[in-house]
């Protein structure tokens, strides 16, 4: 079972649990253009266009977090890709994996815009662009 955290809970975990790693699973171009949480590590789950799976995802996580007991928080745009990535990590033996619900930009609103109903950035949490 993957733990699910709201963005504010994820930040609190990062600040209170030593060794916690925040993995941004978005495509590097998306991350650079839209912004990302300060201190996050980018390990793409899939690549645009077409969201081609990243065959090196698990190996890349293992390089950054070789201990399967490392607390890992996963984030994407809205929390869907990161949930799939979190499930893959749990299946690979990682025992402390959580998904950041709402992701970085949150769900679509009635006008099909993001950043209005939730997400890391909407909650005013530390982020940067570039």
Secondary structure, DSSP 8 states (H G I E B T S, - for coil): --EEE-HHHHHHHHHHSTT-EEEE-S-HHHHHHH-EETT-EE--SEETTTTEE-TTHHHHHHHH--STTS-EEEE-SSSHHHHHHHHHHHHTT-SSEEEETTTTT----TTS-SSSS-STTTTT--EE--
